[in-house]
Amino acid sequence: MLKLHLTRADNYEGVYLQLPATPAEIGEAWAGLDNISGEISSTRIVGAISEVGNIGRYLKSADVNNPEQMKKLNCIAEIVNTLDSDKCRLLEGALDAESVNGLDDVIAIGERLNLYLLIPHVTNDRELGICLVITGVKPFDMSLRPYLDYARIGVEYYSEHGGAYTAGGYVIRRDSVEQALRDFFDNQDRHEFGSMQMG
């Protein structure tokens, strides 16, 4: 689901428009906005409700008065509507990991989610360090593991490879990670990794 919070002038109450929207639904939203202010040029997005928690940040600069921009917003909503919860986390992280300079970038990222890997249960540097050791990307003898500085291992990896932490895990481009990491999460039960990490 993707619902835009729209308003005009300095009013923050505004109206909500669920996307994708038909021309009639857009017209109805604009009629509601006319009750706030007749200044059509001041129409703007002040927020968004979606399973992709950060998507509103990447939509706020869209010109909703431009029909082409509205088409692109509808396209983004269609992409979001096809995603399960894991893919929503993947899109959330991919948006934060990349340089997004407009709606075209949001669409391109949404259409290419297969280029990204979601590493579940990894939401900070320390958890990333633990993951790298468990998966063998950073191999250490078992006897040394209690003494490792996992946060530092994670920081170093993050600084070299990029990516983004989300509430659902760490998202990174597949082409920037080791084959061992891709293989582990492509073939492993994602939820099983959480129990391995806790243990």
Secondary structure, DSSP 8 states (H G I E B T S, - for coil): -EEEEEE-TT-S--EEEEES--HHHHHHHHHHHHTT-S-GGG-EEEEEEESSTTHHHHHTT--TTSHHHHHHHHHHHHHHHT--HHHHHHHHHHHHHS---SHHHHHHHHHTGGGEEEEET--SHHHHHHHHHHTTSS---GGGGGG--HHHHHHHHHHHH--EEETTEEEEEGGGS-HHHHHHHHHS-HHHHHHHHH-
